[in-house]
Amino acid sequence: MEFTKKVVIITGASSGIGLALANEFANQGAFVVAAARSKDKLLTLETQAHNSNGKVMAVLTDVSREEDCKNLIDTTINKFGKIDILISNAGVSMRALFEDTDLHVIGKLMDVNFWGTVYCTKYALPHLLKTKGTLVGVSSVAGYKGLPGRTGYSASKFAMQGFLGVVRTENLKKGLHVLIACPGFTSSNIRNTALAADGTQQGESPRDENKMMSAEDVATRIMKSIKQRKRNLVLTTQGRLIVFLNKFFPSLLDQIIYNQLAKEPDSPFK
């Protein structure tokens, strides 16, 4: 698959993996529809792409709002007449023990991570079926293994992966490609904006960004997997090890993950 003149929608496109995907698709000649809540960052992306002969259209979108997702799809069709690839990348994380967490925090994560994927997929699906296109959900190893201190995040990613798996099977004979991509720990701002128990942003990331994959590396791997029409992508050795151990040695993995996360600076574990 060549991406020249393909129409690609990317949510959460103003930073991190989404921004890296938007830049790379534009560099490869795709028509990119960049969706996010930050108007200033979207306009900067649109301007930079234009100055480098890229093709990016920014659409202000809060994926937790169904009407915003419908508008995103309608705007894309009105402009380009088709959709080849939808990448549901917008996401928010959290870091707090469940017993300490306000329930509205979990609701917010479900609204963005799960319902944002559902809303966008619902309105884009008829157009993706016409082009025999690709639906991508940017998930996490937290969608394979529940991570302590990330209750809402893991729940939303489990839900996302279950939903995408069903969409894949329901359209098995219709040429739809569904990719579930799990980057593992990536150097991006999702942890800096992760929510604390009361819903405020936690601020500084507790992890060493220098030891993680870059957003650009993740974007390259996702694009390669789209070309190869892969079903699943689990990145980093640590991520693949978690998936393997969870399948065969789940109790051992519980202990390993608990011990590792308990060592984080300001860990929620007492």
C-alpha positions in Angstrom: 0.0 0.0 0.0 1.2 3.5 -0.9 -0.2 6.3 1.1 -0.1 8.9 -1.6 -3.6 10.6 -1.8 -5.0 8.3 0.8 -7.4 10.1 3.2 -6.3 9.5 6.8 -8.1 10.6 9.9 -6.1 10.7 13.1 -7.5 11.6 16.5 -5.3 13.0 19.2 -3.2 14.4 16.5 -1.9 17.5 18.3 0.9 15.7 20.3 2.8 12.4 20.8 2.0 9.4 18.6 -0.8 11.2 16.9 1.4 14.2 15.9 4.1 11.8 14.7 1.6 9.9 12.6 0.2 13.1 11.1 3.6 14.4 10.1 4.7 11.1 8.6 1.5 10.5 6.6 1.7 14.0 5.3 5.3 13.5 4.3 4.3 10.4 2.3 1.7 12.3 0.4 -1.5 11.4 2.2 -4.4 13.8 2.9 -4.4 14.0 6.7 -7.4 15.1 8.7 -5.9 15.9 12.2 -8.4 15.9 15.1 -7.8 17.1 18.6 -9.1 19.5 21.3 -6.2 21.9 21.1 -7.0 24.5 18.5 -3.6 26.3 18.7 -1.6 23.0 18.3 -3.8 21.9 15.4 -3.3 25.2 13.6 0.4 25.0 14.1 0.4 21.4 12.6 -1.7 22.6 9.7 0.6 25.5 9.0 3.9 23.5 9.3 2.5 20.9 6.9 1.5 23.5 4.4 4.9 25.1 4.5 6.5 21.7 3.8 4.1 20.9 1.0 2.2 18.5 3.3 -1.6 18.1 3.2 -3.2 18.5 6.6 -6.7 19.7 7.5 -7.3 20.4 11.1 -10.7 19.7 12.7 -11.3 20.7 16.3 -12.7 17.6 17.9 -13.5 16.3 21.4 -13.9 12.6 20.8 -15.9 12.2 24.0 -18.7 14.0 22.3 -20.6 12.0 19.7 -21.6 15.1 17.8 -17.9 16.1 17.4 -17.0 12.7 16.0 -19.9 12.8 13.5 -18.8 16.3 12.5 -15.2 15.0 12.0 -16.4 12.3 9.6 -18.9 14.5 7.8 -16.2 17.2 7.3 -13.8 14.7 5.9 -16.3 13.3 3.4 -17.4 16.8 2.4 -13.8 17.7 1.7 -12.3 14.5 0.2 -15.3 12.3 -0.6 -13.8 9.2 1.0 -11.9 7.7 4.0 -9.1 5.2 3.6 -7.7 5.0 7.2 -9.2 6.0 10.6 -6.7 6.0 13.5 -8.4 6.3 16.9 -5.4 7.5 18.9 -6.9 10.1 21.3 -6.4 8.9 24.8 -6.0 9.9 28.5 -4.4 7.9 31.3 -4.6 7.9 35.1 -2.5 7.0 38.1 -4.2 6.2 41.4 -5.5 3.3 43.3 -9.1 2.4 42.6 -10.1 2.7 46.3 -8.9 6.4 46.2 -10.3 7.3 42.8 -13.4 9.4 42.2 -15.7 7.5 39.9 -16.0 10.4 37.5 -12.3 9.9 36.6 -13.0 6.4 35.3 -16.0 7.8 33.4 -13.8 10.4 31.7 -11.3 7.7 30.6 -14.1 5.6 29.2 -15.6 8.6 27.4 -12.3 9.4 25.7 -10.5 6.1 25.2 -13.5 3.8 24.6 -16.5 5.9 23.5 -14.2 8.1 21.3 -13.2 5.0 19.4 -16.8 3.8 19.2 -18.2 7.2 18.0 -15.6 7.7 15.3 -15.9 4.1 14.1 -19.7 4.2 13.9 -19.7 7.2 11.5 -16.6 6.2 9.5 -17.4 2.5 9.0 -19.7 2.9 6.0 -17.0 4.9 4.2 -14.1 2.5 5.2 -16.1 -0.4 3.9 -16.4 1.4 0.5 -12.6 1.7 0.2 -11.9 -1.6 1.9 -9.9 0.6 4.2 -8.1 0.3 7.6 -9.4 0.9 11.1 -6.7 1.4 13.7 -7.1 1.5 17.5 -4.0 2.8 19.4 -4.4 0.7 22.6 -1.8 -0.4 25.2 -0.5 -3.5 26.9 -2.9 -2.3 29.6 -5.6 -3.7 27.3 -4.0 -7.2 27.7 -3.1 -7.0 31.4 -4.8 -4.9 34.0 -2.1 -2.5 35.4 -2.5 -1.5 39.1 -3.0 2.2 39.6 -4.4 2.4 36.1 -7.9 1.0 36.7 -9.8 3.2 34.3 -7.1 3.2 31.7 -6.9 -0.6 31.6 -10.7 -1.0 31.6 -11.0 1.4 28.7 -8.3 -0.3 26.7 -9.8 -3.8 27.3 -13.1 -2.4 26.1 -11.5 -0.8 23.1 -9.8 -4.0 22.1 -12.9 -6.1 22.6 -15.0 -3.6 20.5 -12.4 -3.6 17.6 -12.2 -7.3 17.6 -15.9 -7.6 17.1 -15.9 -5.0 14.3 -13.2 -7.0 12.7 -15.1 -10.3 12.8 -18.4 -8.8 11.8 -16.8 -7.4 8.6 -14.6 -10.4 7.9 -16.0 -10.8 4.4 -16.1 -7.1 3.5 -12.4 -6.3 3.1 -12.1 -4.2 6.2 -8.7 -4.2 7.9 -8.6 -3.7 11.6 -5.3 -3.2 13.5 -5.0 -3.1 17.2 -1.7 -1.3 18.0 -0.2 -1.5 21.5 2.9 0.7 21.8 4.0 -0.1 25.3 5.6 2.8 27.3 6.2 5.6 24.8 7.9 8.9 25.2 4.9 11.2 24.9 2.9 13.5 27.1 0.1 11.1 28.0 1.6 10.4 31.4 2.2 14.1 32.1 -1.5 14.7 31.5 -2.6 11.5 33.3 -5.3 12.0 35.9 -4.8 11.7 39.6 -7.5 10.3 42.0 -9.4 13.5 42.0 -9.3 14.1 38.3 -6.5 16.7 38.3 -3.5 16.2 36.0 -0.6 14.4 37.8 2.0 16.6 36.1 5.6 15.2 35.9 5.9 11.7 34.5 7.2 9.1 37.0 9.1 7.3 34.3 12.4 7.9 32.5 11.4 9.1 29.0 14.9 8.4 27.6 14.4 4.7 28.1 11.2 4.5 26.0 10.4 4.3 22.3 10.0 7.7 20.6 6.6 8.6 19.2 8.2 8.8 15.8 9.4 5.2 16.1 6.0 4.1 17.1 4.4 5.9 14.2 6.8 4.2 11.7 5.9 0.8 13.1 2.2 1.5 13.0 2.4 2.6 9.4 4.4 -0.5 8.4 1.7 -2.6 10.1 -1.0 -0.8 8.1 0.9 -1.6 4.9 1.2 -5.2 5.9 -2.5 -5.3 7.0 -1.5 -6.9 10.4 -4.1 -7.7 13.0 -2.1 -6.8 16.1 1.0 -4.9 16.9 2.7 -5.1 20.4 5.8 -3.0 20.6 8.8 -3.2 22.9 10.3 -6.3 24.4 8.7 -5.5 27.7 5.3 -5.2 26.1 5.6 -8.5 24.3 6.9 -10.2 27.5 3.8 -8.9 29.4 1.5 -10.4 26.8 3.4 -13.7 26.9 3.6 -14.0 30.7 -0.1 -13.1 31.1 -1.0 -16.0 28.8 1.0 -18.6 30.5 2.1 -17.3 34.0 -0.5 -14.7 35.1 0.1 -15.1 38.8 3.9 -14.5 38.4 3.2 -11.5 36.2 0.9 -10.0 38.9 3.9 -10.1 41.3 6.3 -8.7 38.8 4.1 -5.8 37.8 3.2 -5.0 41.4 6.8 -4.9 42.4 7.8 -2.8 39.4 5.1 -0.2 39.7 5.6 0.1 43.5 9.1 1.3 42.8 7.9 4.3 40.8 8.5 7.8 42.4 5.5 8.8 44.4 3.9 5.4 43.8 0.3 5.1 44.9 1.1 1.9 46.7 1.6 2.6 50.4 
